[in-house]
Structure formats: structure tokens, C-alpha cells
Amino acid sequence: MTRLRGLQTEHIDLKELVEQTLEGAALAAERFLAFRQRADADRCFDVFYEDLLTHPIATVRRLCHHFGLSFRPETEARVRRWLAENPQHKHGLHRYSAQQFGLAGRRLDERLEAYRAWMTRARQR
């Protein structure tokens, strides 16, 4: 976010940017949860990042199956080619934490509590 904001201004108020980013993430999570509550389950397929990293082919295969799409050998080959050409950290490893941006403690947990609870339940299904 600092790089994007840096395209607009030379002065970045990090505290303000962190606040805006947290509120944007919280709003997005709230809207996502509202959508999931009213959406037909057949229209949704949850992809968990950990699953995508550890079992990418199986995850894409399940996604295709869920939506009634074929997962032919040529599809798998294209997925494997993309994975080979785009390994994780291809553009470098980025390390950061909420604490770096003053988001340690309860505030972050409170703003995203409903989303995290949903994620926990969804992972157990």
C-alpha cells in the first residue's frame, strides 16, 4: 500500500494509511460474509491459500468439479506449466508483520473477528 500511495504523493502518513487499509480490509470482509450468507452454496467455492500452496493441482481439480467444468489432461498440463514458470517468491520474499504497522493486539483481532471465525468454520467443513 505504501508503494501505491507513493505514486500519488511524496508524503505518506503511515498511521493514516494503516488505518485506511485496516478499515478497507474489514469492510471487504464484512461484505464478503454478507454475500456468503445470502449466496447459493453452489455458486461459491472456497479456496484456502494453504491448500493452494500445498496441493495446487488437487485444489484446481476440486474447483473445476464443483462448477461442473472438465479438468482434462491438457488443463492439468497448463496448470503445471504455470506453476513451474511462477514459483512462490519469484519476485522476492517479503516479510512483514502487523506489529510493524502498529496493529499489535486486540484491535486487529476485533476488526476481523467475524471473518476469522467464518474461516475457522469453513476450514472444518
N, CA and C atoms as an extended XYZ file, in Angstrom:
375
Properties=species:S:1:pos:R:3:atomname:S:1:resname:S:1:resid:I:1 pbc="F F F"
N         0.822       -1.193        0.000 N   MET     1
C         0.000        0.000        0.000 CA  MET     1
C         0.863        1.252        0.000 C   MET     1
N         2.014        1.188        0.682 N   THR     2
C         2.879        2.368        0.679 CA  THR     2
C         3.394        2.664       -0.726 C   THR     2
N         3.674        1.625       -1.495 N   ARG     3
C         4.149        1.850       -2.869 CA  ARG     3
C         3.046        2.465       -3.733 C   ARG     3
N         1.833        1.983       -3.576 N   LEU     4
C         0.725        2.566       -4.333 CA  LEU     4
C         0.495        4.013       -3.930 C   LEU     4
N         0.475        4.275       -2.641 N   ARG     5
C         0.268        5.649       -2.167 CA  ARG     5
C         1.418        6.539       -2.627 C   ARG     5
N         2.622        5.972       -2.698 N   GLY     6
C         3.788        6.724       -3.148 CA  GLY     6
C         3.681        7.200       -4.587 C   GLY     6
N         2.821        6.577       -5.372 N   LEU     7
C         2.586        7.036       -6.737 CA  LEU     7
C         1.801        8.343       -6.764 C   LEU     7
N         1.098        8.625       -5.662 N   GLN     8
C         0.234        9.800       -5.600 CA  GLN     8
C         0.853       10.962       -4.840 C   GLN     8
N         1.764       10.654       -3.926 N   THR     9
C         2.305       11.701       -3.070 CA  THR     9
C         3.701       11.333       -2.585 C   THR     9
N         4.446       12.346       -2.219 N   GLU    10
C         5.768       12.094       -1.638 CA  GLU    10
C         5.683       11.941       -0.128 C   GLU    10
N         4.603       12.438        0.468 N   HIS    11
C         4.428       12.338        1.917 CA  HIS    11
C         3.394       11.250        2.225 C   HIS    11
N         3.833       10.255        2.950 N   ILE    12
C         2.931        9.172        3.342 CA  ILE    12
C         2.811        9.176        4.856 C   ILE    12
N         1.581        9.377        5.315 N   ASP    13
C         1.293        9.291        6.747 CA  ASP    13
C         1.000        7.818        7.027 C   ASP    13
N         2.000        7.099        7.540 N   LEU    14
C         1.875        5.655        7.722 CA  LEU    14
C         0.727        5.294        8.657 C   LEU    14
N         0.543        6.056        9.715 N   LYS    15
C        -0.545        5.778       10.658 CA  LYS    15
C        -1.902        5.887        9.961 C   LYS    15
N        -2.069        6.922        9.160 N   GLU    16
C        -3.320        7.114        8.413 CA  GLU    16
C        -3.518        5.994        7.390 C   GLU    16
N        -2.442        5.639        6.702 N   LEU    17
C        -2.522        4.586        5.698 CA  LEU    17
C        -2.883        3.242        6.331 C   LEU    17
N        -2.292        2.940        7.467 N   VAL    18
C        -2.604        1.694        8.181 CA  VAL    18
C        -4.082        1.685        8.573 C   VAL    18
N        -4.563        2.807        9.085 N   GLU    19
C        -5.978        2.910        9.485 CA  GLU    19
C        -6.887        2.674        8.290 C   GLU    19
N        -6.600        3.326        7.180 N   GLN    20
C        -7.432        3.187        5.983 CA  GLN    20
C        -7.391        1.757        5.449 C   GLN    20
N        -6.221        1.158        5.478 N   THR    21
C        -6.076       -0.209        4.979 CA  THR    21
C        -6.826       -1.196        5.864 C   THR    21
N        -6.712       -1.037        7.177 N   LEU    22
C        -7.436       -1.911        8.097 CA  LEU    22
C        -8.939       -1.763        7.899 C   LEU    22
N        -9.414       -0.542        7.802 N   GLU    23
C       -10.854       -0.337        7.620 CA  GLU    23
C       -11.317       -0.879        6.271 C   GLU    23
N       -10.502       -0.721        5.246 N   GLY    24
C       -10.848       -1.285        3.935 CA  GLY    24
C       -10.921       -2.804        3.981 C   GLY    24
N        -9.967       -3.427        4.660 N   ALA    25
C        -9.966       -4.891        4.788 CA  ALA    25
C       -11.168       -5.352        5.598 C   ALA    25
N       -11.480       -4.636        6.667 N   ALA    26
C       -12.629       -5.006        7.495 CA  ALA    26
C       -13.931       -4.866        6.710 C   ALA    26
N       -14.063       -3.801        5.946 N   LEU    27
C       -15.262       -3.607        5.120 CA  LEU    27
C       -15.381       -4.703        4.065 C   LEU    27
N       -14.272       -5.040        3.431 N   ALA    28
C       -14.288       -6.112        2.434 CA  ALA    28
C       -14.700       -7.436        3.080 C   ALA    28
N       -14.185       -7.714        4.263 N   ALA    29
C       -14.538       -8.952        4.972 CA  ALA    29
C       -16.021       -8.963        5.329 C   ALA    29
N       -16.538       -7.835        5.798 N   GLU    30
C       -17.963       -7.751        6.144 CA  GLU    30
C       -18.842       -7.977        4.921 C   GLU    30
N       -18.469       -7.380        3.810 N   ARG    31
C       -19.243       -7.555        2.576 CA  ARG    31
C       -19.161       -8.991        2.074 C   ARG    31
N       -17.992       -9.592        2.186 N   PHE    32
C       -17.834      -10.986        1.804 CA  PHE    32
C       -18.754      -11.868        2.636 C   PHE    32
N       -18.756      -11.676        3.950 N   LEU    33
C       -19.590      -12.500        4.827 CA  LEU    33
C       -21.075      -12.300        4.534 C   LEU    33
N       -21.476      -11.072        4.259 N   ALA    34
C       -22.881      -10.815        3.917 CA  ALA    34
C       -23.250      -11.531        2.619 C   ALA    34
N       -22.351      -11.492        1.646 N   PHE    35
C       -22.597      -12.198        0.387 CA  PHE    35
C       -22.722      -13.692        0.621 C   PHE    35
N       -21.791      -14.258        1.386 N   ARG    36
C       -21.809      -15.704        1.625 CA  ARG    36
C       -23.076      -16.147        2.340 C   ARG    36
N       -23.632      -15.307        3.199 N   GLN    37
C       -24.853      -15.660        3.913 CA  GLN    37
C       -26.048      -15.756        2.981 C   GLN    37
N       -26.070      -14.940        1.951 N   ARG    38
C       -27.240      -14.937        1.064 CA  ARG    38
C       -27.022      -15.702       -0.237 C   ARG    38
N       -25.799      -16.050       -0.555 N   ALA    39
C       -25.496      -16.705       -1.834 CA  ALA    39
C       -25.830      -18.192       -1.781 C   ALA    39
N       -26.232      -18.695       -2.905 N   ASP    40
C       -26.448      -20.122       -3.077 CA  ASP    40
C       -25.092      -20.813       -2.961 C   ASP    40
N       -24.996      -21.824       -2.113 N   ALA    41
C       -23.720      -22.512       -1.867 CA  ALA    41
C       -23.113      -23.076       -3.151 C   ALA    41
N       -23.947      -23.440       -4.117 N   ASP    42
C       -23.432      -23.987       -5.372 CA  ASP    42
C       -22.655      -22.949       -6.183 C   ASP    42
N       -22.904      -21.653       -5.903 N   ARG    43
C       -22.223      -20.587       -6.633 CA  ARG    43
C       -20.866      -20.253       -6.029 C   ARG    43
N       -20.531      -20.844       -4.891 N   CYS    44
C       -19.301      -20.496       -4.181 CA  CYS    44
C       -18.404      -21.719       -4.014 C   CYS    44
N       -17.127      -21.466       -4.088 N   PHE    45
C       -16.135      -22.495       -3.801 CA  PHE    45
C       -14.989      -21.811       -3.074 C   PHE    45
N       -14.721      -22.244       -1.881 N   ASP    46
C       -13.693      -21.617       -1.063 CA  ASP    46
C       -12.338      -22.237       -1.357 C   ASP    46
N       -11.381      -21.396       -1.695 N   VAL    47
C       -10.007      -21.827       -1.918 CA  VAL    47
C        -9.174      -21.244       -0.790 C   VAL    47
N        -8.589      -22.112       -0.012 N   PHE    48
C        -7.750      -21.677        1.090 CA  PHE    48
C        -6.308      -21.623        0.602 C   PHE    48
N        -5.646      -20.554        0.932 N   TYR    49
C        -4.284      -20.307        0.452 CA  TYR    49
C        -3.359      -21.478        0.754 C   TYR    49
N        -3.454      -22.011        1.952 N   GLU    50
C        -2.604      -23.146        2.327 CA  GLU    50
C        -2.833      -24.340        1.393 C   GLU    50
N        -4.096      -24.608        1.064 N   ASP    51
C        -4.407      -25.710        0.145 CA  ASP    51
C        -3.836      -25.445       -1.242 C   ASP    51
N        -3.952      -24.212       -1.680 N   LEU    52
C        -3.447      -23.856       -2.998 CA  LEU    52
C        -1.932      -24.020       -3.065 C   LEU    52
N        -1.240      -23.701       -1.974 N   LEU    53
C         0.211      -23.861       -1.942 CA  LEU    53
C         0.633      -25.322       -1.860 C   LEU    53
N        -0.037      -26.089       -1.016 N   THR    54
C         0.407      -27.459       -0.779 CA  THR    54
C        -0.152      -28.464       -1.784 C   THR    54
N        -1.337      -28.206       -2.324 N   HIS    55
C        -1.972      -29.137       -3.268 CA  HIS    55
C        -2.624      -28.360       -4.416 C   HIS    55
N        -1.837      -27.661       -5.214 N   PRO    56
C        -2.447      -26.796       -6.234 CA  PRO    56
C        -3.258      -27.550       -7.281 C   PRO    56
N        -2.765      -28.677       -7.763 N   ILE    57
C        -3.492      -29.419       -8.798 CA  ILE    57
C        -4.805      -29.950       -8.242 C   ILE    57
N        -4.755      -30.555       -7.069 N   ALA    58
C        -5.977      -31.095       -6.455 CA  ALA    58
C        -6.985      -29.979       -6.166 C   ALA    58
N        -6.502      -28.820       -5.752 N   THR    59
C        -7.394      -27.703       -5.447 CA  THR    59
C        -8.093      -27.216       -6.713 C   THR    59
N        -7.345      -27.059       -7.787 N   VAL    60
C        -7.956      -26.621       -9.053 CA  VAL    60
C        -8.894      -27.696       -9.583 C   VAL    60
N        -8.516      -28.950       -9.427 N   ARG    61
C        -9.386      -30.047       -9.868 CA  ARG    61
C       -10.729      -30.010       -9.105 C   ARG    61
N       -10.666      -29.815       -7.784 N   ARG    62
C       -11.901      -29.736       -6.979 CA  ARG    62
C       -12.747      -28.534       -7.384 C   ARG    62
N       -12.094      -27.418       -7.657 N   LEU    63
C       -12.812      -26.221       -8.089 CA  LEU    63
C       -13.547      -26.494       -9.399 C   LEU    63
N       -12.856      -27.082      -10.357 N   CYS    64
C       -13.493      -27.411      -11.639 CA  CYS    64
C       -14.668      -28.362      -11.440 C   CYS    64
N       -14.465      -29.381      -10.645 N   HIS    65
C       -15.527      -30.347      -10.371 CA  HIS    65
C       -16.742      -29.650       -9.746 C   HIS    65
N       -16.501      -28.774       -8.789 N   HIS    66
C       -17.593      -28.063       -8.106 CA  HIS    66
C       -18.472      -27.308       -9.099 C   HIS    66
N       -17.847      -26.694      -10.102 N   PHE    67
C       -18.602      -25.897      -11.062 CA  PHE    67
C       -18.955      -26.659      -12.341 C   PHE    67
N       -18.733      -27.981      -12.321 N   GLY    68
C       -19.115      -28.798      -13.461 CA  GLY    68
C       -18.225      -28.597      -14.679 C   GLY    68
N       -16.999      -28.188      -14.449 N   LEU    69
C       -16.051      -27.974      -15.539 CA  LEU    69
C       -15.136      -29.185      -15.671 C   LEU    69
N       -14.708      -29.445      -16.876 N   SER    70
C       -13.802      -30.572      -17.064 CA  SER    70
C       -12.390      -30.175      -16.632 C   SER    70
N       -11.654      -31.150      -16.185 N   PHE    71
C       -10.245      -30.948      -15.838 CA  PHE    71
C        -9.467      -31.987      -16.632 C   PHE    71
N        -9.287      -31.665      -17.897 N   ARG    72
C        -8.645      -32.587      -18.827 CA  ARG    72
C        -7.134      -32.597      -18.631 C   ARG    72
N        -6.472      -33.589      -19.168 N   PRO    73
C        -5.006      -33.654      -19.055 CA  PRO    73
C        -4.313      -32.382      -19.555 C   PRO    73
N        -4.843      -31.783      -20.618 N   GLU    74
C        -4.216      -30.552      -21.112 CA  GLU    74
C        -4.410      -29.381      -20.140 C   GLU    74
N        -5.512      -29.402      -19.408 N   THR    75
C        -5.722      -28.381      -18.377 CA  THR    75
C        -4.689      -28.552      -17.275 C   THR    75
N        -4.515      -29.779      -16.839 N   GLU    76
C        -3.514      -30.054      -15.806 CA  GLU    76
C        -2.122      -29.662      -16.282 C   GLU    76
N        -1.827      -29.939      -17.526 N   ALA    77
C        -0.509      -29.582      -18.066 CA  ALA    77
C        -0.304      -28.068      -18.043 C   ALA    77
N        -1.349      -27.324      -18.388 N   ARG    78
C        -1.240      -25.859      -18.356 CA  ARG    78
C        -1.038      -25.352      -16.930 C   ARG    78
N        -1.750      -25.949      -15.980 N   VAL    79
C        -1.584      -25.553      -14.582 CA  VAL    79
C        -0.162      -25.855      -14.125 C   VAL    79
N         0.322      -27.040      -14.449 N   ARG    80
C         1.691      -27.410      -14.059 CA  ARG    80
C         2.729      -26.477      -14.699 C   ARG    80
N         2.508      -26.116      -15.957 N   ARG    81
C         3.428      -25.198      -16.629 CA  ARG    81
C         3.421      -23.833      -15.936 C   ARG    81
N         2.228      -23.335      -15.614 N   TRP    82
C         2.125      -22.045      -14.930 CA  TRP    82
C         2.849      -22.106      -13.579 C   TRP    82
N         2.633      -23.194      -12.843 N   LEU    83
C         3.301      -23.341      -11.541 CA  LEU    83
C         4.821      -23.348      -11.700 C   LEU    83
N         5.319      -24.032      -12.707 N   ALA    84
C         6.774      -24.096      -12.937 CA  ALA    84
C         7.335      -22.721      -13.307 C   ALA    84
N         6.562      -21.961      -14.061 N   GLU    85
C         7.026      -20.645      -14.512 CA  GLU    85
C         6.822      -19.551      -13.464 C   GLU    85
N         6.027      -19.832      -12.450 N   ASN    86
C         5.690      -18.826      -11.446 CA  ASN    86
C         5.836      -19.379      -10.033 C   ASN    86
N         7.038      -19.766       -9.650 N   PRO    87
C         7.210      -20.317       -8.302 CA  PRO    87
C         6.958      -19.255       -7.234 C   PRO    87
N         6.586      -19.726       -6.052 N   GLN    88
C         6.384      -18.803       -4.941 CA  GLN    88
C         7.681      -18.025       -4.713 C   GLN    88
N         7.569      -16.760       -4.412 N   HIS    89
C         8.687      -15.841       -4.159 CA  HIS    89
C         9.488      -15.540       -5.423 C   HIS    89
N         8.884      -15.728       -6.567 N   LYS    90
C         9.546      -15.456       -7.845 CA  LYS    90
C        10.118      -14.038       -7.874 C   LYS    90
N         9.414      -13.118       -7.267 N   HIS    91
C         9.838      -11.718       -7.276 CA  HIS    91
C        10.436      -11.307       -5.935 C   HIS    91
N        10.858      -12.275       -5.146 N   GLY    92
C        11.476      -11.975       -3.854 CA  GLY    92
C        10.569      -12.334       -2.698 C   GLY    92
N        11.178      -12.495       -1.555 N   LEU    93
C        10.454      -12.843       -0.330 CA  LEU    93
C        10.164      -11.561        0.434 C   LEU    93
N         8.929      -11.382        0.810 N   HIS    94
C         8.533      -10.195        1.563 CA  HIS    94
C         8.157      -10.625        2.977 C   HIS    94
N         8.782      -10.020        3.936 N   ARG    95
C         8.465      -10.323        5.331 CA  ARG    95
C         7.960       -9.057        6.003 C   ARG    95
N         6.807       -9.169        6.608 N   TYR    96
C         6.230       -8.054        7.345 CA  TYR    96
C         5.262       -8.618        8.365 C   TYR    96
N         4.941       -7.804        9.336 N   SER    97
C         4.030       -8.246       10.384 CA  SER    97
C         3.095       -7.102       10.758 C   SER    97
N         1.996       -7.443       11.364 N   ALA    98
C         1.047       -6.428       11.818 CA  ALA    98
C         1.715       -5.489       12.829 C   ALA    98
N         2.578       -6.037       13.655 N   GLN    99
C         3.252       -5.237       14.678 CA  GLN    99
C         4.090       -4.117       14.059 C   GLN    99
N         4.692       -4.366       12.906 N   GLN   100
C         5.481       -3.336       12.233 CA  GLN   100
C         4.666       -2.090       11.958 C   GLN   100
N         3.365       -2.266       11.801 N   PHE   101
C         2.493       -1.172       11.409 CA  PHE   101
C         1.578       -0.718       12.546 C   PHE   101
N         1.942       -1.097       13.750 N   GLY   102
C         1.175       -0.646       14.913 CA  GLY   102
C        -0.150       -1.358       15.084 C   GLY   102
N        -0.274       -2.564       14.549 N   LEU   103
C        -1.537       -3.291       14.643 CA  LEU   103
C        -1.465       -4.472       15.602 C   LEU   103
N        -0.570       -4.404       16.533 N   ALA   104
C        -0.474       -5.483       17.517 CA  ALA   104
C        -1.676       -5.429       18.452 C   ALA   104
N        -2.014       -6.569       18.959 N   GLY   105
C        -3.045       -6.614       19.991 CA  GLY   105
C        -4.451       -6.790       19.488 C   GLY   105
N        -5.374       -6.354       20.294 N   ARG   106
C        -6.792       -6.653       20.119 CA  ARG   106
C        -7.456       -5.945       18.951 C   ARG   106
N        -7.013       -4.775       18.572 N   ARG   107
C        -7.717       -4.003       17.546 CA  ARG   107
C        -7.839       -4.765       16.229 C   ARG   107
N        -6.765       -5.317       15.763 N   LEU   108
C        -6.785       -6.102       14.528 CA  LEU   108
C        -7.691       -7.314       14.697 C   LEU   108
N        -7.548       -8.013       15.807 N   ASP   109
C        -8.379       -9.187       16.072 CA  ASP   109
C        -9.857       -8.822       16.113 C   ASP   109
N       -10.176       -7.723       16.751 N   GLU   110
C       -11.579       -7.316       16.871 CA  GLU   110
C       -12.179       -6.957       15.517 C   GLU   110
N       -11.434       -6.230       14.689 N   ARG   111
C       -11.968       -5.794       13.391 CA  ARG   111
C       -12.189       -6.974       12.444 C   ARG   111
N       -11.405       -8.024       12.593 N   LEU   112
C       -11.517       -9.167       11.684 CA  LEU   112
C       -12.043      -10.422       12.367 C   LEU   112
N       -12.591      -10.269       13.555 N   GLU   113
C       -13.045      -11.421       14.344 CA  GLU   113
C       -14.094      -12.261       13.616 C   GLU   113
N       -15.102      -11.624       13.047 N   ALA   114
C       -16.173      -12.370       12.369 CA  ALA   114
C       -15.629      -13.147       11.170 C   ALA   114
N       -14.738      -12.526       10.424 N   TYR   115
C       -14.147      -13.193        9.261 CA  TYR   115
C       -13.292      -14.374        9.701 C   TYR   115
N       -12.483      -14.193       10.711 N   ARG   116
C       -11.639      -15.282       11.200 CA  ARG   116
C       -12.491      -16.440       11.731 C   ARG   116
N       -13.581      -16.135       12.396 N   ALA   117
C       -14.480      -17.184       12.895 CA  ALA   117
C       -15.080      -17.949       11.718 C   ALA   117
N       -15.491      -17.221       10.681 N   TRP   118
C       -16.041      -17.877        9.494 CA  TRP   118
C       -14.993      -18.782        8.871 C   TRP   118
N       -13.754      -18.277        8.745 N   MET   119
C       -12.670      -19.067        8.147 CA  MET   119
C       -12.434      -20.358        8.935 C   MET   119
N       -12.452      -20.273       10.248 N   THR   120
C       -12.254      -21.459       11.068 CA  THR   120
C       -13.341      -22.489       10.799 C   THR   120
N       -14.586      -22.035       10.754 N   ARG   121
C       -15.702      -22.957       10.478 CA  ARG   121
C       -15.599      -23.530        9.075 C   ARG   121
N       -15.273      -22.689        8.105 N   ALA   122
C       -15.181      -23.134        6.711 CA  ALA   122
C       -14.074      -24.179        6.529 C   ALA   122
N       -12.973      -24.007        7.210 N   ARG   123
C       -11.859      -24.972        7.105 CA  ARG   123
C       -12.247      -26.324        7.680 C   ARG   123
N       -13.174      -26.347        8.616 N   GLN   124
C       -13.576      -27.599        9.260 CA  GLN   124
C       -14.575      -28.386        8.434 C   GLN   124
N       -15.147      -27.762        7.412 N   ARG   125
C       -16.135      -28.457        6.578 CA  ARG   125
C       -15.492      -29.464        5.678 C   ARG   125
